[in-house]
Amino acid sequence: MTSPFKDKHGHKLSWSQAISKIINRIANYFLDIKVSLLWCLGYVPFHSFRRFIYRLSGMKLTRTSTIHIGAHLYQPKNISIGNDTIIGDHATLDGRDKLIIGNHVDIASDVMLFNSQHDINHPEFVPMSAPVKIEDYVFIGPRAIILPGVTIGKGAIVGAGAVVTKDVGAGTIVGGVPAKPIKERQLSEYKYILGRPRLFQ
């Protein structure tokens, strides 16, 4: 018996394809509920509580790192954050592909780290994803945007408002839209510890 189902582009689906899509849709509804709950709980003004909730959701987050209030998370089970890393308020952390953030990383307020987007050259505008990696001792300034597939090397600096579309080398300072190298950071060895986060934020 032929399946009566079609996808959103009008292509006919087999029974197995239709069932797979139905199961995927239901799973996505549950994920949407989980993400919405995390967004709400992300406003509770206690770091230890938010850390516990984020770990419970599947995120790999150490006890010495923190995410400030109001974070937007997508698929937290794919997000890994190292030691002594501080992420500012209202950050967007996209876990629809691997998001790896290293040790002693300082991410300012309103930064958006994306690893999924649509293929603008595909006739059906299909989604695509690629992992993002932020290495140790990186600083990312306020309202910067990191796009899918980008690796930011150890000790690199991303200026405020920059849009990073390509890999950033270790110790490189970048800025602008799209981000371009400005100069090199004058450090050969990194030893600093970021310290405690802001209370109740």
Summary of the structure (lengths in Angstrom):
residues: 201
radius of gyration: 19.2
end to end distance: 58.3
largest distance: 69.4
contacts: 615
relative contact order: 0.10
helix: 20%
strand: 26%
